[in-house]
Amino acid sequence: QVQLVESGGGLVQYGGSLRLSCAAPVSRIGTYRMGWYRQAAGKQREMVALITSGDSTTYADSVKGRFTISRDNAKIAVHLQMNNLKPEDTATYYCYLQISETDSWGHGTLVIVSS
């Protein structure tokens, strides 16, 4: 597994914005898929947004139009711009990296959206 370094969580008001970032301290790894999952209290972990090394993106229906995932071409890193945040977005957000069917997870960063 690869160690993932997350940043950017915090407390924000309803309608506000946050930007999450995640970096993997590795060099060239070929094709990969990277992104974010989240887990709210008492709920299962769910996919939020993913991006491939070929820039194909996938979003959960609940965040489409509000969240944007992007990747850094210079290094293995992704960013999640979260706009128009809602209380139901409150969760621990986990960075995810898949390389050749091997999954790596970050420790999680907490996002709290107050109403």
C-alpha positions, -999 to +999 in steps of 0.1 A: +000+000+000+009+036-005+008+062+023-016+090+014-014+125+029-047+143+032-055+180+040-082+205+039-110+193+062-127+215+087-159+233+098-179+253+073-213+269+072-242+257+050-235+269+014-198+274+020-168+258+003-138+236+012-110+222-008-095+188+001-062+176-012-044+143-012-009+134-022+009+101-026+047+103-022+055+081-052+070+086-086+058+072-119+032+046-113+015+042-147-022+042-148-041+047-116-075+058-101-076+082-073-102+101-054-124+104-023-149+084-004-168+095+027-184+080+057-210+097+078-218+086+114-238+054+113-236+050+076-215+030+051-186+044+033-196+058-001-178+070-032-178+108-037-156+114-067-129+096-086-104+105-114-082+083-135-047+090-148-065+096-181-087+123-165-119+103-166-141+114-137-169+098-117-192+115-092-218+105-068-252+118-078-255+137-045-224+159-053-227+164-091-227+201-099-213+210-065-180+191-062-151+191-087-122+166-086-089+174-103-055+159-104-020+173-104+000+165-135+034+170-118+028+145-090+003+119-078-022+142-061-058+150-063-080+179-051-117+180-044-133+214-046-165+213-026-190+241-031-225+248-019-219+224+010-249+210+029-252+195+063-256+161+047-221+164+034-208+161+069-186+131+071-150+118+073-135+120+039-110+094+029-085+096+001-083+065-021-057+054-046-059+023-068-028+010-086-030-023-104-059-035-082-041-026-051-060-002-029-046+024-005-065+046+019-058+078+038-065+082+075-094+105+068-102+142+072-133+154+089-157+178+072-185+194+092-212+215+076-232+235+101-268+245+093 
